[in-house]
Amino acid sequence: MTWIEAIVLGLVQGLTEFLPVSSSGHLRITSAVFFGRDAGASFTAVTQLGTEAAVLIYFAKDIGRIVRTWFVGLVDRSVRSSLDYRMGWYVIVGTIPIGIFGLIFKDQIRTAGRNLWLISCTLIIGAVLLAFAEYWGRQTRTLENFRMRDGVVMGFAQAAALVPGVSRSGGTLTAGLLLNLTRETAARYSFLLAIPAVVISGLFSLPDVFEPSAPGTAAPSIAQMVIATLIAFAVGYAAIAWLLRYVAHHTLYVFVLYRVALGSLVICLLATGTISAT
């Protein structure tokens, strides 16, 4: 991997991780269009450690309060009705689907799941579902109304994002809106829900990122991996603040249009032989 490649992909990861446009899909597309190869699923997983570090810092007070309350609630019944205690369980239970499916389909995610025909189609299909949710969701429910059912449904939506192009935030925002949650509520839970799965996935992918097994995959050096992850962290931190402000006052249709446009462009590039699907 070249230094330009590592820097560009770090920027792309930071810019797209929290937007409902699929960071893994963008990394795959960017690699194919500009560098003629695939950075690999492990590279994506490890750079996500940078963006999740941004979540940990941005929501440090909330996360600390949730973790403390959850542990206290294990022995003190008086706090079990609090939102923080319940949110701890919502995140734990919501993480189970992606953990199970990630283990079952690990090999397919790293190989067939990175096919650009699949990614372009999931970008467009995900856009249609997001538009439907934005249009029909009543957005009347806040975190105070959040229930275990919501956590489970959004957990399965997050698991769907194991396929590049689906988008973890896109899937969870879509599910949240269909559950009549406000955009901001769905976004906040989405950020918290991602932490366990992304951190564990990134740590497990560390040994693979420097010795990729897939043919044609670019292998970064340790220094390149560190810089790409730091860039993803810095840009991702800014993206969190921006997205929370944006969803509080705007619809998600701009992301719908963007996904359709990008998916259609990739299909055209594939159809004309400009880029290869694998």
N, C-alpha and C positions, 0 to 999 in steps of 0.2 A: 504494500500500500504506500502511496506517495503522501507527502505532508499535505499537499493541496487537497487530496482526497479525504484525509482524516479531518481536516479543518472544515471543509464543506459539509461533510456528513454529520459532524458534531453540531454545526449550525442548524442543519435541517432537522436533526433530532430535537434540539431545544425548541425550535419554532413550532414543530408540529405535534409534539407529544401530547399536549393538553387540548389541542384543537380537535374537533370531530372530523378529522380528515385522514387519519391513519399515519402515524410516524413510521411504522415498519414498511408500509406501502411506499411512502415517500423516499425512504432510504433505498429501497429496492429500485424504484424508478430512477432516482438520481444517479445511482451507481451504473445502471444500464445505459442511460442517455449520455452521461458526461464522461464515464470512465470505462464503459464497455465490459463491465464485469459486475459481480455481486459481492458486496461487502460481507454478506452472510448473516444468518439469524443470530449467531453468537455476538457479533459486533453490535447489532441492534440491542440485544438484551443487556450488554455491558454498558453501553452509553446511556441506557435508561436508568442506570444507577445514579447518573448525574442529575437527571430530571427528577428522580424520586428524592434525592438529597435536597433539591429545591423545595419539594413538597414538605419534607420534614422540617425544614427551617421556616418556611412560610406559615405553616400551621403548628409550629412547635408548642404554643400555649394550649391549643385545642387538643393536640395529640397527647401531651403530657397530662392534661386533666382527664382525658378519656382513659388512659392507661392506669393512672392512679385510682380513679373511681372504680374501674373494672376489678382491679386486684382487691380493693377494699370490699367491694360488693360480694366477692366470693365468700367472705366470712361475716359480713354485716348486712343483714336483710334490709336495714333502713334505707340504704342507698340504691337498692335494686330497681326502684321505680324511676330513678333519675334518667334523663336522656343520655348522659355520658356513659353510664353503666350499660344501658341498652345498646348504645352505638358501638361499644366494644364488641358485643356479641354479634351485632349486625355485620361488622367488618370481618370477624372471624368466620361466620357462617357464609357470608357472601364470597369469601375467598376460596371455599372448598371446590366449587365447580371448575374454576380455571386450574386448580391444582390437579384434580383428577384427569381432566381432558388433556392438560399439558403433558402429563406422564404417559397417557395412552397414545397420544398422537405426536410424540416428540419427533420421531423420524420424519413423518409426513410434513410437519411444520417446517423442518429444515430443508426439505427437498421439494416435493410437489407443491407445497403451499406457497412457494416463492415464484411460481409461474406467473408471468406478467399478464397472460390472458385472464387468469383467475383474479388477479389483483384489480385489473381494470373493470371487470364485471362486478366485483364486490364493492368497489368504489361507487358505481352507479346504483346498484341495488340498495346499498346502505343509504345513499342520498334520498332515494324514494321513500324508504322507511322513516328517515329523519323528517322529511317534509310532512309525511302523514302524521307523525307524532306531534310535530309543531302545530299542525292545523287542528287536530282533534283534541289534544291534551288541554284540560281545563285550567291547569296550573293553579290549583286552589290549596295545595297541601305543602306545608313547610316541614322543617326538620322535627318540629314538635309533634307532627302527625305521622312521622316515619314509623313503619312497623317491620317486623321480621319478614313478612311476605315481600315487602319492597326490596329488602336486602337480598333475598334469595333470587328474585326475578332479575335484579340488576347484576347479581353475581353470575348468572347464566349468560346475560348479555355481555359481560366482560369476557367470559370464556370464549364467546364467538370471535372475539378479536385476536385469538390465536392465529386466525387466518389473516395474513397481511392484506390491507385494503378495507377490512371491516371497520377498524378503529375502536380502540378500547373506550375512549371518551365518547365517541359517536354512538357506540352500542349502549353504553350506560345512560347517556343523555336521552336517547330514543326511548329506552325502557322507562326511565324516570318520568318523561313527559306522558307516556301512555298510562302511567300510574297516577297521573294528574298532579305530580310534584311540580313545583316551580323550577324554572331553569337553574336558578342559583342553588336551590336545595339539591337537585340532581347532580350539579357540578361539584359541590362540596363533598357529597358522599362519594362521588366518583374518584376524587382525589384521594380520599382516605382509603377507599377500597383497593386502590392500585398498590398501595405501599407494600403489603406482605408479599403479594405475588411477584411484583416486579423486582423487589430486592432479592428474593430467593432465586428467581430465574437468572438474574444478573450474576449472582455469586456462583451458581452452578455452571454458568456458561464461561466463566473466566478461563478454565483450563483449555476450552475448545477454541477460544477466539484467536489464539496465537498459532494454533495448528489446525486450521479448518480442514475438514475431510471432504467437503463438496468440491468437485473440480471447478476451476475458474474463479474460486473465491479468493478475494484479496486478504492477505494476512497482515495486520498492523504490528508495529513494534510496540514494546511496552510504553515508550515515550509517546508515541502517536495515540495509543489507546487512552493514556492519561489526559492528554491535551484535548482530545475529542470529547471525553467525558466531562472535563471542566468547562468546556465551551457549552456543552449541552446543559450543564447546571446553570450557568450564568444566564443564558438566553431563556431557559425554561422558567427560571424564577420570575423574569419579567413577563413571560407569557401567562403565568398563573394570575398575576394581578390584573393583567389586561383582560383575560377571559372572564373573570368574575365580575368585573365592571361592565363588560360588554353584555353578558347574558342577563344582567339585571335590567337592562333597558332596551335590548334589541332581540329580534327573532333570530333563528338559526338558518334562515333561508339563504344567506350569503354563502354558507358552507355547503348547502345543498347544491347550489349552482356551481360552486367551485369543484365539488366532487364529480359532478356530471361532466363538466368541461375537461377535467384532468383524465377521467376514465375514458372519455371519447377520444382525447388526444392520444393516449397510449394505444388504444385499439387501432387508430389510424397509423401510428408508427409501426405497430406489429404487422398490420395488413400490407404495408408497403415494403416490409423487410428492412426498415431503417434500424430497428433494434430487434434483438432476439428475445424470445419468450423465456428462455432458460439461461 
